[in-house]
Amino acid sequence: RRREERDYVVRSSGNMKSALQAFAQCLSATITEDKMADTRMEIELERLVDVVGKRSPDVLEQQLGVLVSLVKTTVSRRRDREKRQVQDLGRRLVELKAELEVARTQAIQDPLTELYNRAALSDELERVASLAAFMSAEPCLLLLDVDHFKGVNDRYGHPAGDAVLKALADNIARHFMRREDFVARYGGEEFAVVARESTL
């Protein structure tokens, strides 16, 4: 399971890396395109300056038309391109956020019982311990171990054992439904409950 989680995180990191590379390439292409457009405008402005020096009204009007058309086209293209880029980046960020949320959930959730896993329990215990001085009541930690569970697996098979674990997890979660209760699968057939604001 840990290997699957690590592989998922590696894939998500790879997706983020490829998104950043695509952004860098897009930015580079944008800068190049803008430089080319700016160079074209500079050339046309130089031509306009030359025409103004010659004081030819027909040529001046024609050159002004070329320059105005070039500026309009460049501004329009930049606006459209920036709009597309913002939409693409926004869509990609939403996708990456969703992937990271899935990875985060998988990192703290037991896949069979859908309770918190042991890593999440460790984090919760650290959090509870660090807040102990501020709590009005001491928290209570319950550890539950299912007796004779190996016999269920041996006699009825692992799918039946999985069904028993799911049923137990549902039952425990139904009895500890307060916001401050924390229910986790400790490992195998062992479960843990951190019940804040509760005496033994």
C-alpha positions in Angstrom: 0.0 0.0 0.0 2.9 2.4 0.9 4.4 1.6 -2.5 1.2 2.4 -4.2 0.9 5.7 -2.3 4.6 6.5 -3.2 4.0 5.7 -6.8 0.9 7.9 -6.9 2.7 10.8 -5.3 5.6 10.3 -7.8 3.0 10.4 -10.7 1.4 13.5 -9.3 4.8 15.2 -8.9 5.6 14.2 -12.5 2.3 15.7 -13.7 3.1 18.9 -11.8 6.6 19.0 -13.3 5.2 18.5 -16.8 2.7 21.3 -16.2 5.5 23.6 -15.0 7.5 22.7 -18.1 4.5 23.4 -20.4 4.1 26.7 -18.6 7.8 27.6 -19.1 7.6 26.6 -22.8 4.4 28.7 -23.2 6.0 31.7 -21.5 9.1 31.3 -23.7 7.0 31.2 -26.9 5.0 34.2 -25.7 8.2 36.2 -25.1 9.6 35.2 -28.5 6.3 36.1 -30.2 6.1 39.4 -28.4 9.7 40.3 -29.3 9.0 39.5 -33.0 5.9 41.7 -33.0 7.8 44.5 -31.2 10.6 44.3 -33.8 8.0 44.6 -36.6 6.5 47.6 -35.0 9.9 49.2 -34.5 10.7 48.7 -38.2 7.3 50.3 -39.2 7.9 53.2 -36.8 11.3 53.8 -38.4 9.7 53.8 -41.8 7.0 56.3 -40.5 9.8 58.6 -39.2 11.5 58.4 -42.6 8.1 59.3 -44.4 7.5 62.2 -42.0 10.9 63.6 -42.9 10.0 63.4 -46.6 6.6 65.1 -46.0 4.8 63.1 -48.6 1.1 63.1 -47.5 0.1 60.0 -49.6 3.0 57.9 -48.3 2.5 59.2 -44.8 -1.2 58.2 -44.8 -0.3 54.8 -46.2 2.4 54.2 -43.6 0.2 55.3 -40.8 -2.5 52.8 -42.0 0.1 50.0 -42.0 1.3 50.9 -38.5 -2.2 51.2 -37.0 -3.2 47.9 -38.6 -0.1 46.2 -37.2 -0.7 47.6 -33.7 -4.4 46.5 -33.7 -3.5 43.0 -34.9 -0.7 42.7 -32.4 -2.8 43.9 -29.4 -5.7 41.6 -30.5 -3.5 38.6 -30.8 -1.8 39.2 -27.5 -5.2 39.6 -25.7 -6.6 36.4 -27.3 -3.4 34.5 -26.5 -3.3 35.7 -22.9 -7.0 34.8 -22.5 -6.3 31.2 -23.8 -3.2 30.8 -21.6 -5.1 31.9 -18.5 -7.9 29.5 -19.2 -5.5 26.7 -19.9 -3.5 27.4 -16.8 -6.6 27.7 -14.7 -7.9 24.3 -16.0 -4.6 22.6 -15.3 -4.4 24.1 -11.8 -7.8 22.7 -11.0 -6.7 19.3 -12.3 -3.5 19.4 -10.2 -5.4 20.5 -7.1 -7.8 17.5 -7.5 -4.9 15.1 -8.0 -3.1 16.5 -4.9 -6.4 16.2 -2.9 -6.7 12.5 -4.0 -3.0 11.9 -3.1 -3.6 13.6 0.3 -6.7 11.5 1.0 -4.9 8.3 0.0 -1.9 9.1 2.2 -4.1 9.3 5.4 -7.0 6.8 4.6 -7.0 3.1 5.0 -8.3 1.7 1.6 -10.2 -1.2 3.0 -12.1 0.3 5.9 -12.0 4.0 4.7 -11.0 5.0 8.3 -7.9 7.0 8.9 -4.7 5.0 8.7 -1.8 4.6 11.1 0.1 7.5 9.7 -2.9 9.8 10.2 -3.3 8.4 13.8 0.4 9.3 14.5 -0.3 12.9 13.3 -3.4 13.1 15.4 -1.7 11.9 18.5 1.1 14.5 18.0 -1.6 17.2 17.6 -3.5 16.1 20.7 -0.3 15.9 22.7 0.7 19.4 21.7 -2.7 20.8 22.6 -3.0 18.8 25.9 -2.1 21.9 28.0 -5.0 23.8 26.5 -7.6 21.1 26.7 -10.2 21.2 29.5 -10.3 17.3 29.8 -7.6 14.7 29.1 -8.2 12.8 25.9 -8.9 9.1 26.0 -7.1 6.6 23.7 -8.8 3.3 23.0 -7.0 0.4 21.3 -9.2 -2.4 20.0 -7.9 -5.8 18.9 -10.2 -8.4 17.4 -9.8 -11.7 19.0 -9.6 -14.9 16.9 -9.6 -12.9 13.7 -7.0 -15.2 12.1 -9.5 -18.1 12.4 -12.0 -16.1 10.3 -9.5 -15.7 7.5 -8.3 -19.3 7.8 -11.9 -20.8 7.8 -13.8 -18.4 5.5 -11.0 -16.8 3.4 -9.6 -13.3 3.2 -12.7 -11.8 1.4 -14.8 -12.8 4.4 -12.1 -11.4 6.7 -12.2 -8.1 4.8 -16.0 -8.0 5.1 -15.6 -8.5 8.9 -13.1 -5.7 9.1 -15.4 -3.3 7.2 -18.3 -4.2 9.4 -16.2 -3.6 12.5 -15.0 -0.3 11.2 -18.5 0.8 10.4 -19.7 -0.2 13.9 -16.8 1.6 15.6 -17.3 4.7 13.5 -21.1 4.8 14.3 -20.3 4.8 18.0 -17.7 7.6 17.8 -19.5 10.2 15.7 -18.6 13.4 17.5 -16.5 15.9 15.6 -13.7 15.5 18.2 -13.6 11.7 17.9 -10.8 10.2 15.7 -11.2 6.6 14.5 -8.3 4.8 12.7 -7.3 1.4 11.6 -4.1 0.8 13.5 -3.1 -2.2 11.4 -4.4 -5.7 10.6 -7.4 -6.3 12.9 -6.4 -3.5 15.4 -8.3 -0.2 15.6 -7.7 3.0 17.6 -10.0 5.7 18.8 -8.8 9.1 20.1 -11.8 10.5 22.1 -11.2 14.0 23.1 -13.1 15.6 25.9 -13.8 12.2 27.3 -12.7 10.5 30.5 -11.9 6.8 30.6 
